[in-house]
Amino acid sequence: MIREADFQTYLYLNNTQYIIYVTDNKTNEKIYSEKLAIEENSTELKFRKMDEFLDSNILKIEKKLDSFIKDIYVILDSKEFHSIRLSIKKDNNGNLINSEALIHPLSDLKNLCQSNLLNKKIIHFFIEKYVIDNKFYTSLPENVKCNIFSLDTEFICLSKNLIKNIEKILKKYHISINQILSAGYLEKFKDNTDNTIFTTASRIIAGHNSNEVLLTAKINKKQGFFERFFNFFN
């Protein structure tokens, strides 16, 4: 019997194909993979097809694992993702700029985004650029004091109704969504070591993008720079 912590399950969805993919957490090797091509010409997800696809695969996977799938990572390729860029400037009074200094400005930005997008959920939240005393950085420098800093951030959001429809189908199989990931966002981080989008997803989930503010409460073994935000933002 394979324990739940020993495998990771992904569900890739777009308007042309669905893929379910299971990997071994220790070896990163594929345990199971199945794909369904969607023939209907449509820009929207076909939820009936998704239900049928899961129905024909979930039991097979659970028999192979001799374990239940309790949660799943959903990788979504959809035009319903919506990006918002927000910036904030703060006085730092010559103090050290570190993760502590970023907590409140990032929280303010998150609250501002949520208050203006009542029908959408934040999927990814990351810092694009730091401006520290008029110097530009792509990542947070160490042991730097400053008077003023600003953060240029991006939010990738998704319709709550779409999420609810996916959750509704997964609930039939007693599966919850662990995390939703944007396929477009993942593509930005593919490298020569990634032979599938699922490999990229695994690295992002583990905290590969140190500028991403992780919004999930589940703590991974390898955390990004903003690991303290796990609990702060939940």
N, C-alpha and C positions, 0 to 999 in steps of 0.2 A: 504493500500500500504506500502510495506517495503522499506525503503530508502536504497540506495546502501551501505551506511556506516554501516548498521545494519547487513549485512551478508557477508560471505566470501566464495568464490567458489574455489574449488581445482579440478585439473584434474590429476589423477595418470596414468602414462603410463609405461608399460613394454611390453616385447614380448609375454606375455601370457594373459594379461588382461588389460582392461581400466576401470577406475572408475571415476565417476564425483560425487563430494561430496560438499554439501552446509551446512554451519553452521551459527547459530545465534551468532553474535559477543558479545551479552550481556550475554547469558546463556551458550554459547558453545554447545548447543544442536543441534543435526542433524535436518536439515530442509528437505533435499532431498539426496538420495543416489541411484546410479544405477551402475551396473557392467556388463561388457561384457567380456566373456572368448574368447580368441583367439585360435582357434583350429589349425591353420596352424603352422607347425613346422618351426620357423624362429628365427634368432637372431636379426632381425631388426624390427623396428616399421612398422606396416601396415597402411599407411596414408589413404588409401581408407576406411579401416575399422574404422579408427579414425573419418573420416568425417561422415560416416554413423551413428556412435555412437553419435556424437554431434548433428546431424540432428534429431535424435529420442528423444533427451533429452533437448536441450536448450529451445525450445518453452514450453515444459512442466514445466520446472523450472521457466521460466519467467512468465507464467500464475499463478503458485502457489505463486510466490513472488509478483505478480502484479508490477514487476519492471524489467528493463533490466539488463542483465549481461554485464558490460562494460570491466571488466578485470578479470583475472584468475591467480591463482598460479598453476604452472605446476610442479608436482613432478615426476621426471624421474628416472627410474631404467634402466640404460643402460651401456653397456661396452664401450661406446664412451666417457665416462668421463676420463679425463687424469689428473693425479696429478703431481705437480712439487713442490719440496722443495728447498727453497732459504734461505740463511742466510746473515746477514749484521752486521758489527761491527762499532760502533761509539764512538768517544771521547765525554765525557759529561762534562769534566773539573770541576768535583766536584759539578755540579749543580743538582737540583732536577730532578729526572726522572719522567715525567708525560706524559699526552697525547700530550702536546705541543712538547715534545722532540721526539715523535715517528712519527710526521707528515711527516717529510722529508725522513727518512729512509724507512718508509712504502711506500711512494710515489715512491722512487727510485726502490724499489723491484717490485712494480706494473708495472712501466714503463719497467723494464728489462724483466719481464715476458711477457708483451704484445708485446714487440719488437721481441721476439723470437718465438711467437706463433701467426702469422698473421692470420691464418685461424681458430683460436679458441677464445672463449670468456670466461673471468673469471666468474665463477658462485659463488664460495665461496673463501674467502681469510681470513686466520686466523693465529694467532700466536700460535705455538705449545709450545714454551719455551722461557723464558727470562734468559739471563746470565748477572748478574749485579755485576761487580767487582768480578768475578769468583764464584758467588753464583747463584744457579739455582732456578728459580721460575716458577710456572705454571700459575700464573696470575700477573698482574702488582701490586707491593706493593705500599702502600701509604706512603708519606712523607719520601722517601729514596733518599739520594744524592749519586752520584757515579762518578767515573772517566771514566770508560769504560762500555759500555753495548753492548750486541749483541742480535739479534732476530732470532729465527729459525721459519720460516713461511712455510705454505703450501698453494698452489693454486689448486683449483679444476676447471678444464676448460672443455669446451664442444665445439664440432664442430659448427661453425657458419652456415654451410649448414643445419645441422639438426634443428637448431633453426629456420632458415628461413622457412623450410618446415612446422614446427608446426605453426609458425606465419601465414603462407599463408592460412592454413585451418581455423584457428581461425578468420582470417580477414573476411571470408565469413559470419560469424555470428556477425560481428562488435564487436569482442572481442579482446583485446590486452593482451599480457602477462605482468602481474604485476611483477612476479619474477619466475625464474626457481630454483628449489631446487633438489639436488642430494638425491635420496632415501638412498643410502649408507651412506651419511653424516648424514642424519636424524637418521638412526638406532643407531648411536653412542650415541645419546642423549635421547633415549627412557628410561622412568622410570616407576615405578609402577602406576603412575597416568595416563599414556598414554594408552588408550584402542585402539587407531588407530594411524596410521602414520600421520593422519591429525591433531591430537592433538599435536603430536611432532612438526609438521610443524608450527603450530600456535605459539608454544613457541619459536621456533627458529626465526621466523619472528619478534616476539616481542622483540628479543634481549637476549634470554636465554644464549647463549654462549658469555660471556663478552669479549672473545679473538677474536671474529670475527669482521673483518673490514667490516661494512655494505656498500654495493655498490649501494643500491637503493636510489633514491632521496625522496622516500615517507617516512615520519616520522611517526613512530608508537608511541602509547601511552607509552609503556614500552620500553625504548631504552637500548641498550648495552653500554658498557663502551666507545666504540668508536663512540658515537653518532655524534660528530662533523665531522666525515668523510663522512656523508651523502652528504653534498654539496661539500666537498673538492674533492671527487673522481668523480664528475659528471660535 
